[in-house]
Amino acid sequence: MDVYIGYQPDFDGEVWPYGAAPTEDFVYVGKSQEGEVEKLLIGKKRVANRGPVFVMFSGNELGPVESVLAGDGFIVDCDESGGSEPALKQ
């Protein structure tokens, strides 16, 4: 399994169906299939004026672990400030 974390995933389909408002947590965005590779996209929009950050899992057989990967609380935001930049602990 490969894991991508960032702002521009290589994902076919609607990339952000949740509008401009920030989301409270990471949310399920969608699933796509490219040949034998399945892709599962999860994202979070931290602030209204910035794009969402994505986590994309890709692999040959995600089905058995899809419910865990897309489950509530599996991916958490370590940015306690709620801002668009990573928070640094002082």
Contacts in CASP RR format, 6 or more apart in sequence:
PFRMAT RR
TARGET T0000
AUTHOR 0000-0000-0000
METHOD contacts of the structure
MODEL  1
MDVYIGYQPDFDGEVWPYGAAPTEDFVYVGKSQEGEVEKLLIGKKRVANR
GPVFVMFSGNELGPVESVLAGDGFIVDCDESGGSEPALKQ
1 57 0 8 1.000
1 58 0 8 1.000
1 59 0 8 1.000
1 62 0 8 1.000
2 57 0 8 1.000
2 58 0 8 1.000
2 59 0 8 1.000
3 55 0 8 1.000
3 56 0 8 1.000
3 57 0 8 1.000
4 10 0 8 1.000
4 54 0 8 1.000
4 55 0 8 1.000
4 56 0 8 1.000
4 58 0 8 1.000
5 53 0 8 1.000
5 54 0 8 1.000
5 55 0 8 1.000
5 56 0 8 1.000
6 53 0 8 1.000
6 54 0 8 1.000
6 55 0 8 1.000
7 51 0 8 1.000
7 52 0 8 1.000
7 53 0 8 1.000
7 54 0 8 1.000
9 15 0 8 1.000
9 39 0 8 1.000
9 41 0 8 1.000
9 54 0 8 1.000
9 56 0 8 1.000
10 56 0 8 1.000
11 30 0 8 1.000
11 32 0 8 1.000
11 39 0 8 1.000
11 41 0 8 1.000
11 54 0 8 1.000
11 56 0 8 1.000
12 32 0 8 1.000
12 34 0 8 1.000
12 39 0 8 1.000
13 30 0 8 1.000
13 32 0 8 1.000
14 29 0 8 1.000
14 30 0 8 1.000
15 29 0 8 1.000
15 41 0 8 1.000
15 54 0 8 1.000
16 29 0 8 1.000
16 43 0 8 1.000
16 45 0 8 1.000
16 51 0 8 1.000
16 52 0 8 1.000
17 29 0 8 1.000
18 27 0 8 1.000
18 45 0 8 1.000
18 52 0 8 1.000
19 45 0 8 1.000
20 45 0 8 1.000
20 48 0 8 1.000
21 45 0 8 1.000
21 48 0 8 1.000
22 45 0 8 1.000
22 46 0 8 1.000
22 47 0 8 1.000
22 48 0 8 1.000
23 43 0 8 1.000
23 44 0 8 1.000
23 45 0 8 1.000
23 52 0 8 1.000
25 44 0 8 1.000
25 72 0 8 1.000
25 73 0 8 1.000
25 76 0 8 1.000
25 77 0 8 1.000
26 42 0 8 1.000
26 43 0 8 1.000
26 44 0 8 1.000
26 55 0 8 1.000
26 73 0 8 1.000
26 74 0 8 1.000
26 75 0 8 1.000
26 76 0 8 1.000
26 77 0 8 1.000
27 42 0 8 1.000
27 43 0 8 1.000
27 44 0 8 1.000
28 41 0 8 1.000
28 42 0 8 1.000
28 70 0 8 1.000
28 71 0 8 1.000
29 41 0 8 1.000
29 42 0 8 1.000
29 43 0 8 1.000
29 54 0 8 1.000
30 40 0 8 1.000
30 41 0 8 1.000
31 38 0 8 1.000
31 39 0 8 1.000
31 40 0 8 1.000
31 41 0 8 1.000
31 66 0 8 1.000
32 38 0 8 1.000
32 39 0 8 1.000
32 41 0 8 1.000
33 39 0 8 1.000
36 60 0 8 1.000
37 58 0 8 1.000
37 59 0 8 1.000
37 60 0 8 1.000
38 58 0 8 1.000
38 59 0 8 1.000
38 60 0 8 1.000
38 61 0 8 1.000
38 62 0 8 1.000
38 63 0 8 1.000
39 56 0 8 1.000
39 57 0 8 1.000
39 58 0 8 1.000
39 59 0 8 1.000
40 56 0 8 1.000
40 57 0 8 1.000
40 58 0 8 1.000
40 62 0 8 1.000
40 66 0 8 1.000
40 69 0 8 1.000
40 70 0 8 1.000
41 54 0 8 1.000
41 55 0 8 1.000
41 56 0 8 1.000
42 54 0 8 1.000
42 55 0 8 1.000
42 56 0 8 1.000
42 57 0 8 1.000
42 69 0 8 1.000
42 70 0 8 1.000
42 75 0 8 1.000
43 52 0 8 1.000
43 53 0 8 1.000
43 54 0 8 1.000
43 55 0 8 1.000
44 52 0 8 1.000
44 53 0 8 1.000
44 77 0 8 1.000
45 51 0 8 1.000
45 52 0 8 1.000
46 52 0 8 1.000
46 53 0 8 1.000
46 77 0 8 1.000
46 79 0 8 1.000
46 82 0 8 1.000
46 83 0 8 1.000
46 84 0 8 1.000
47 82 0 8 1.000
47 83 0 8 1.000
47 84 0 8 1.000
50 84 0 8 1.000
55 75 0 8 1.000
57 69 0 8 1.000
62 69 0 8 1.000
68 74 0 8 1.000
78 86 0 8 1.000
78 87 0 8 1.000
79 85 0 8 1.000
79 86 0 8 1.000
79 87 0 8 1.000
80 87 0 8 1.000
81 87 0 8 1.000
END
